[in-house]
Amino acid sequence: MQLHYHSGIMLTALEAESTLTDRYQTTVPNTVRRALRLGKRDRLHYAIRPTGEVILTRADAVEDDPALGPFLDLLARDIAAHPERLQRVDMSLVQRGRELTAGVKFDLDAPLAPEDE
């Protein structure tokens, strides 16, 4: 099992397998569909790294922000090359963030105002 890290904390990877048919088709495993919040007719995006590793994401997530995918790839390569640089997030910083945002209401799905674009 391959393990992944986020903010210095080790996360367990979810894994799944599927089989190719004679026509090179496959069913996306339920574990993957749930993790990516996929529904019928959703589009998939494949990013193939030089190592042969394939990153599968929802196509609309990649199209929303063209800089996000390359940035996350850069971040993943840096973490893989230099895992010793990972550090735990100090809990006092987390608490300070909670204090600063207490009572703030926001909708992550709301469109940005033109001046915020």
C-alpha positions in Angstrom: 0.0 0.0 0.0 1.3 3.4 -0.9 1.0 6.1 1.8 0.4 9.8 1.2 1.3 12.8 3.4 -0.6 16.0 3.9 0.8 18.8 6.2 3.2 16.3 7.7 0.4 13.9 8.6 0.5 10.4 7.1 -2.8 9.5 5.4 -3.8 6.0 4.3 -4.4 5.7 0.6 -7.6 4.2 -0.7 -6.9 1.6 -3.3 -9.1 -0.1 -5.9 -8.7 -2.2 -9.0 -10.7 -2.8 -12.2 -10.3 -5.0 -15.3 -10.1 -3.9 -18.9 -12.6 -5.6 -21.2 -11.6 -6.8 -24.7 -12.7 -3.3 -25.9 -10.4 -1.5 -23.4 -13.3 -0.4 -21.2 -13.6 -0.6 -17.5 -16.0 0.2 -14.7 -14.8 2.9 -12.3 -14.8 1.2 -8.8 -17.3 2.4 -6.3 -14.4 3.5 -4.0 -13.1 5.8 -6.7 -16.5 7.1 -7.6 -17.3 8.1 -4.0 -13.8 9.6 -3.4 -14.2 11.8 -6.6 -17.9 12.4 -6.1 -18.6 11.1 -9.6 -22.0 10.7 -11.0 -23.3 9.3 -14.3 -22.0 11.2 -17.4 -19.3 13.0 -15.4 -16.1 13.4 -17.3 -12.7 12.2 -16.1 -9.3 13.7 -16.5 -6.1 11.7 -16.6 -2.7 13.2 -15.9 0.2 10.9 -16.7 3.5 11.6 -14.9 6.9 10.7 -16.4 7.1 7.9 -13.8 4.1 6.2 -15.4 1.8 7.1 -12.5 -1.6 8.3 -13.5 -3.6 10.9 -11.6 -7.4 10.5 -12.1 -9.6 13.5 -11.3 -13.0 14.9 -12.3 -12.6 16.8 -15.5 -14.6 19.8 -14.3 -12.2 20.2 -11.3 -9.2 20.5 -13.6 -11.0 22.9 -16.0 -12.1 25.2 -13.2 -8.6 26.4 -12.4 -6.0 25.7 -15.0 -3.2 26.6 -12.5 -4.3 24.2 -9.8 -3.4 20.9 -11.5 0.2 21.9 -12.4 0.7 23.4 -8.9 -0.5 20.2 -7.2 1.7 18.2 -9.5 4.7 20.4 -8.6 3.8 20.0 -4.9 3.5 16.2 -5.2 6.9 16.0 -6.9 8.5 18.1 -4.3 7.0 16.1 -1.4 8.1 12.8 -3.1 11.7 14.2 -3.7 12.0 15.8 -0.2 9.8 14.1 2.4 12.1 15.4 5.1 10.8 18.9 4.5 7.3 18.0 5.7 6.4 19.5 9.1 3.4 19.2 11.3 1.1 22.2 11.5 1.4 23.8 14.9 -1.9 23.4 16.7 -1.6 27.0 18.0 -1.7 28.1 14.3 -4.8 26.0 13.8 -6.5 27.5 16.9 -5.6 31.0 15.8 -7.2 30.3 12.4 -10.4 29.1 14.1 -10.5 32.2 16.2 -10.1 34.5 13.3 -12.8 32.8 11.3 -15.3 32.1 14.1 -18.8 33.3 13.0 -17.7 33.9 9.4 -20.3 32.5 7.0 -19.3 31.6 3.4 -20.5 29.5 0.5 -17.7 27.7 -1.3 -20.0 27.2 -4.3 -21.1 30.8 -4.6 -19.6 32.6 -7.6 -17.0 35.3 -7.0 -18.0 38.9 -7.4 -16.3 40.5 -10.5 -13.9 42.5 -8.4 -12.8 39.3 -6.7 -12.0 37.4 -9.9 
